[in-house]
């Protein structure tokens, strides 16, 4: 059986939080000064999807860090 050190899970959780936040900030917002065409409903849906998935990544990362640290008490 392979045993992974807790540092691995802390690193993965941190990566999920960082990249989820970046996804929300970069892909989940509208920048009218950089757009050449008008905003369409499809683009609005894509931005909304990026925001939702970014938040999901942040929550998954926080859960991974919290469960590795033992904050989420479970029976062992």
C-alpha positions as CSV (number, residue, x, y, z in Angstrom):
1,X,0.0,0.0,0.0
2,X,1.3,3.5,-0.9
3,X,1.1,6.1,1.8
4,X,1.1,9.7,0.6
5,X,2.5,12.4,3.0
6,X,0.1,15.1,4.1
7,X,2.2,17.7,2.3
8,X,1.0,16.2,-1.0
9,X,-2.6,17.0,0.0
10,X,-1.8,20.4,1.3
11,X,-0.1,21.2,-2.1
12,X,-3.0,19.8,-4.1
13,X,-5.5,21.8,-2.0
14,X,-3.5,25.0,-2.4
15,X,-3.3,24.4,-6.2
16,X,-7.1,24.0,-6.4
17,X,-7.7,27.2,-4.4
18,X,-5.2,29.2,-6.5
19,X,-6.3,28.0,-9.9
20,X,-10.0,28.2,-8.9
21,X,-9.6,31.8,-7.9
22,X,-7.7,32.5,-11.1
23,X,-10.4,30.9,-13.1
24,X,-13.1,33.1,-11.4
25,X,-11.0,36.3,-11.8
26,X,-9.7,35.8,-15.3
27,X,-12.4,33.8,-17.1
28,X,-15.5,34.6,-15.1
29,X,-15.7,38.3,-15.6
30,X,-16.6,40.5,-18.5
31,X,-14.0,43.0,-19.9
32,X,-15.9,45.2,-22.3
33,X,-12.7,47.2,-23.2
34,X,-11.0,44.1,-24.6
35,X,-14.0,42.7,-26.5
36,X,-14.4,43.4,-30.2
37,X,-17.9,42.1,-30.5
38,X,-21.1,42.5,-28.5
39,X,-21.8,40.2,-25.6
40,X,-24.0,37.3,-26.4
41,X,-26.1,35.0,-24.2
42,X,-23.7,32.2,-25.0
43,X,-20.7,34.1,-23.7
44,X,-22.6,35.1,-20.6
45,X,-23.4,31.4,-20.0
46,X,-19.7,30.5,-20.5
47,X,-18.6,33.2,-18.0
48,X,-21.2,31.9,-15.5
49,X,-19.9,28.4,-15.9
50,X,-16.3,29.5,-15.3
51,X,-17.4,31.3,-12.1
52,X,-19.3,28.3,-10.8
53,X,-16.5,25.8,-11.6
54,X,-13.9,28.2,-10.1
55,X,-15.9,28.4,-6.8
56,X,-16.2,24.6,-6.9
57,X,-12.5,24.3,-7.2
58,X,-11.9,26.7,-4.3
59,X,-14.4,24.7,-2.1
60,X,-12.8,21.4,-3.0
61,X,-9.3,22.8,-2.2
62,X,-10.5,24.2,1.2
63,X,-12.2,20.9,2.0
64,X,-9.0,18.9,1.1
65,X,-6.8,21.2,3.3
66,X,-9.3,21.1,6.2
67,X,-9.7,17.3,6.1
68,X,-6.0,16.8,5.9
69,X,-5.4,19.1,8.8
70,X,-8.0,17.3,10.9
71,X,-10.3,20.2,11.2
72,X,-13.2,18.2,9.9
73,X,-13.5,15.7,12.7
74,X,-14.1,12.2,11.6
75,X,-14.2,8.9,13.4
76,X,-10.9,7.1,13.0
